[in-house]
Amino acid sequence: MIEYITNIDWSAVAPYIAVGFAAQLVDGALGMAFGVICSTLLVSVMGVPPARASAGVHFVEMFTTGASGISHVLHKNVDWKLFSRIAIPGVIGGCTGAYLLASIHTEAARPFVMGYLTLIGFYLLYKAWDFTHEHKPRDPKVTMPLGLIGGFLDASGGGGWGPVVTSNLLIQGSDPRKTIGTVNTAEFFLTVAVSITFILTIGLEAFTVVTGGLLIGGLLAAPFGALVAKRIQPRILLFAVSIVLIATSMFSLYKALS
């Protein structure tokens, strides 16, 4: 085991550790972006096939979302009632998306999804600008279909659970801190289900040294995201979520159309 570790080219793995750390820090604090950032890197920069990239990212997310979820629970950032309404549909949608991605090409819809998320980002930016301390969180009404769609798009596109689910819950008026913590915690169960589906359909060859680098970086950052989400004011969280959503969606849209 020690010999295996010493034989690893850490200079080659280090950039992926850095990417995993930065992506998970953003994801844990804002409820989105780990899958989008990592999948964009693997597919667009490294040329990894979409199915393998999605499988590798979701394998890493099994551990990072588990650590992040525990941290959010300890910081009391989770709305358990909302959790039950998005987690189960998310798992169903995720398994379906993973199976289809391993079997057929589903990238045709990606530009439309990214365009939609870009518009949502600008809307959230407006809501953040108009946000007041008198704002009272509302219980979101549309949750189960949202979880189903978010899980499907996440697995088939290599990322998207956070951008789709977090942003739409915020639009419905849910509390930013609770929303981010709940979506992050539910994502653990989604990633476990999606990873199992990928293993059953395409095997273990999707998991590479790159995956290991993302895993190390993600695990190092996971405990800090929940702390950031707990301490930042809701208006600042909304601003940050909107900016990250706009930036990642527009970049992914550009890559999908180029």
C-alpha positions as CSV (number, residue, x, y, z in Angstrom):
1,M,0.0,0.0,0.0
2,I,2.8,2.4,1.0
3,E,4.7,1.5,-2.2
4,Y,1.6,2.2,-4.3
5,I,1.3,5.6,-2.7
6,T,4.9,6.5,-3.2
7,N,4.7,5.5,-6.9
8,I,1.9,7.9,-7.6
9,D,3.0,11.0,-9.7
10,W,1.7,13.6,-7.2
11,S,2.7,16.5,-9.5
12,A,0.2,15.2,-12.0
13,V,-2.5,14.6,-9.4
14,A,-2.0,17.9,-7.6
15,P,-4.0,20.0,-10.1
16,Y,-7.0,17.7,-9.7
17,I,-6.7,17.9,-5.9
18,A,-6.8,21.7,-6.2
19,V,-9.8,21.5,-8.5
20,G,-11.6,19.1,-6.2
21,F,-10.9,21.3,-3.1
22,A,-12.1,24.5,-4.8
23,A,-15.2,22.9,-6.4
24,Q,-16.3,21.3,-3.1
25,L,-15.7,24.5,-1.1
26,V,-18.1,26.3,-3.5
27,D,-20.5,23.4,-3.5
28,G,-20.7,23.0,0.3
29,A,-21.2,26.7,0.8
30,L,-23.6,27.4,-2.0
31,G,-25.3,24.1,-2.7
32,M,-24.0,23.7,-6.3
33,A,-21.1,23.6,-8.7
34,F,-19.0,20.5,-7.8
35,G,-20.3,18.3,-10.6
36,V,-20.6,21.2,-13.1
37,I,-17.0,22.4,-12.5
38,C,-15.4,18.9,-12.4
39,S,-17.4,17.5,-15.4
40,T,-16.7,20.6,-17.5
41,L,-12.9,20.1,-16.8
42,L,-12.9,16.4,-17.5
43,V,-15.0,16.5,-20.7
44,S,-14.0,19.9,-22.2
45,V,-10.3,20.0,-21.1
46,M,-9.3,16.4,-20.7
47,G,-11.5,14.9,-23.4
48,V,-13.0,12.3,-21.1
49,P,-16.2,10.6,-22.5
50,P,-19.3,12.1,-20.8
51,A,-20.4,8.7,-19.3
52,R,-17.0,8.1,-17.7
53,A,-16.7,11.7,-16.5
54,S,-20.1,11.6,-14.9
55,A,-19.3,8.2,-13.3
56,G,-16.0,9.5,-11.9
57,V,-17.5,12.7,-10.6
58,H,-20.4,10.9,-8.9
59,F,-18.1,8.4,-7.3
60,V,-16.1,11.3,-5.8
61,E,-19.3,12.9,-4.7
62,M,-20.3,9.8,-2.7
63,F,-17.6,10.8,-0.3
64,T,-17.6,14.6,-0.5
65,T,-21.4,14.9,-0.2
66,G,-21.4,12.4,2.7
67,A,-18.8,14.5,4.6
68,S,-20.6,17.7,3.6
69,G,-24.0,16.3,4.6
70,I,-22.7,15.4,8.1
71,S,-21.3,18.8,8.5
72,H,-24.5,20.5,7.5
73,V,-26.5,18.2,9.9
74,L,-24.1,19.2,12.7
75,H,-24.6,22.9,11.9
76,K,-28.4,22.4,11.8
77,N,-28.6,23.5,8.2
78,V,-31.0,20.7,7.2
79,D,-34.8,20.9,6.8
80,W,-35.7,17.2,7.2
81,K,-39.3,17.7,5.9
82,L,-37.9,19.2,2.6
83,F,-35.2,16.5,2.5
84,S,-37.7,13.7,2.3
85,R,-39.6,15.5,-0.5
86,I,-36.5,15.8,-2.8
87,A,-34.2,12.9,-1.9
88,I,-36.4,10.0,-3.1
89,P,-37.5,11.5,-6.4
90,G,-33.8,12.6,-6.9
91,V,-32.6,9.0,-6.6
92,I,-35.2,7.8,-9.1
93,G,-34.3,10.5,-11.6
94,G,-30.6,10.0,-11.1
95,C,-30.7,6.2,-11.7
96,T,-32.7,6.8,-14.9
97,G,-30.3,9.4,-16.2
98,A,-27.3,7.3,-15.5
99,Y,-28.7,4.3,-17.3
100,L,-29.7,6.4,-20.3
101,L,-26.2,8.2,-20.4
102,A,-24.5,4.8,-20.4
103,S,-26.8,3.5,-23.2
104,I,-27.6,6.5,-25.4
105,H,-26.4,10.0,-26.1
106,T,-28.3,12.6,-24.0
107,E,-26.2,15.7,-24.6
108,A,-28.6,17.3,-27.1
109,A,-30.7,18.8,-24.3
110,R,-27.7,20.3,-22.5
111,P,-27.7,23.7,-24.2
112,F,-31.4,24.2,-23.3
113,V,-30.8,23.3,-19.7
114,M,-27.7,25.6,-19.4
115,G,-29.7,28.5,-21.0
116,Y,-32.5,28.0,-18.6
117,L,-30.1,28.0,-15.6
118,T,-28.4,31.1,-16.9
119,L,-31.8,32.9,-16.8
120,I,-32.5,31.5,-13.3
121,G,-29.1,32.9,-12.2
122,F,-30.0,36.4,-13.4
123,Y,-33.4,36.2,-11.7
124,L,-31.7,35.2,-8.4
125,L,-29.3,38.1,-8.8
126,Y,-32.3,40.4,-9.0
127,K,-33.9,38.7,-5.9
128,A,-30.6,39.2,-4.0
129,W,-30.5,42.8,-4.9
130,D,-34.1,43.3,-3.7
131,F,-33.6,41.1,-0.6
132,T,-34.5,42.6,2.8
133,H,-34.0,41.4,6.4
134,E,-37.8,41.3,6.7
135,H,-37.9,38.5,4.1
136,K,-39.8,35.5,5.5
137,P,-38.9,32.1,4.1
138,R,-41.8,30.2,2.5
139,D,-42.3,26.4,2.3
140,P,-41.7,25.5,-1.4
141,K,-44.6,23.8,-3.1
142,V,-43.0,22.2,-6.1
143,T,-40.5,19.7,-4.7
144,M,-41.0,16.1,-5.9
145,P,-41.0,16.9,-9.6
146,L,-38.0,19.2,-9.0
147,G,-36.1,16.4,-7.3
148,L,-36.9,14.0,-10.2
149,I,-35.8,16.4,-12.9
150,G,-32.7,17.5,-10.9
151,G,-31.6,13.9,-10.3
152,F,-32.0,13.0,-14.0
153,L,-30.2,16.0,-15.3
154,D,-27.4,15.6,-12.8
155,A,-26.6,12.0,-13.8
156,S,-27.1,12.4,-17.6
157,G,-25.2,15.7,-17.8
158,G,-22.5,15.0,-15.2
159,G,-23.7,17.7,-12.9
160,G,-26.7,19.8,-12.2
161,W,-28.4,18.7,-9.0
162,G,-27.4,21.8,-7.1
163,P,-28.0,24.3,-9.8
164,V,-31.4,23.0,-10.7
165,V,-32.7,22.1,-7.3
166,T,-31.1,24.8,-5.1
167,S,-32.0,27.6,-7.5
168,N,-35.6,26.6,-8.0
169,L,-36.2,26.2,-4.3
170,L,-34.8,29.6,-3.7
171,I,-37.1,31.1,-6.3
172,Q,-40.0,29.6,-4.4
173,G,-38.8,31.6,-1.3
174,S,-37.2,28.9,0.8
175,D,-34.6,29.9,3.4
176,P,-31.1,30.0,1.7
177,R,-29.1,28.4,4.5
178,K,-31.6,25.5,5.0
179,T,-32.0,25.0,1.3
180,I,-28.2,24.7,0.7
181,G,-27.8,22.3,3.6
182,T,-30.8,20.2,2.7
183,V,-29.9,19.9,-1.0
184,N,-26.2,19.0,-0.1
185,T,-27.4,16.3,2.3
186,A,-29.9,14.8,-0.1
187,E,-27.2,14.7,-2.8
188,F,-25.3,12.0,-0.9
189,F,-28.1,9.5,-1.5
190,L,-28.4,10.6,-5.2
191,T,-24.7,10.1,-5.8
192,V,-24.6,6.6,-4.2
193,A,-27.5,5.5,-6.4
194,V,-26.0,7.0,-9.5
195,S,-22.6,5.5,-8.9
196,I,-24.0,2.0,-8.4
197,T,-26.0,2.4,-11.6
198,F,-22.8,3.4,-13.5
199,I,-20.8,0.5,-12.0
200,L,-23.5,-1.9,-13.2
201,T,-23.7,-0.5,-16.7
202,I,-20.1,0.5,-17.6
203,G,-18.0,-1.1,-14.9
204,L,-15.1,0.2,-12.9
205,E,-12.9,1.4,-15.8
206,A,-14.4,4.9,-15.4
207,F,-12.6,5.5,-12.1
208,T,-9.0,6.8,-12.8
209,V,-6.2,8.7,-11.0
210,V,-8.0,11.9,-11.9
211,T,-10.9,10.7,-9.8
212,G,-8.6,10.1,-6.9
213,G,-7.3,13.6,-7.1
214,L,-10.8,15.1,-7.1
215,L,-11.7,12.9,-4.2
216,I,-8.7,14.0,-2.0
217,G,-9.4,17.7,-2.7
218,G,-13.1,17.3,-2.2
219,L,-12.8,15.5,1.1
220,L,-10.3,18.2,2.4
221,A,-12.8,21.0,1.6
222,A,-16.1,19.3,2.6
223,P,-16.1,20.3,6.4
224,F,-15.7,24.0,5.6
225,G,-18.6,24.6,3.2
226,A,-21.3,24.1,5.9
227,L,-19.5,26.5,8.2
228,V,-19.4,29.1,5.5
229,A,-23.1,28.6,4.7
230,K,-24.0,29.0,8.4
231,R,-22.1,32.2,8.9
232,I,-22.8,34.2,5.7
233,Q,-25.9,36.4,5.6
234,P,-28.8,35.2,3.4
235,R,-28.5,38.1,1.0
236,I,-24.8,37.4,0.5
237,L,-25.6,33.7,-0.1
238,L,-28.2,34.6,-2.8
239,F,-25.7,36.9,-4.5
240,A,-23.0,34.2,-4.4
241,V,-25.4,31.5,-5.7
242,S,-26.5,33.7,-8.6
243,I,-23.0,34.6,-9.7
244,V,-21.8,31.0,-9.6
245,L,-24.9,29.8,-11.4
246,I,-24.5,32.4,-14.1
247,A,-20.8,31.8,-14.6
248,T,-20.9,28.0,-14.7
249,S,-24.1,27.8,-16.8
250,M,-22.8,30.4,-19.4
251,F,-19.5,28.6,-19.7
252,S,-21.2,25.2,-20.1
253,L,-23.5,26.7,-22.7
254,Y,-20.6,28.1,-24.6
255,K,-18.9,24.7,-24.6
256,A,-22.1,22.9,-25.6
257,L,-22.6,25.2,-28.6
258,S,-18.9,25.4,-29.7
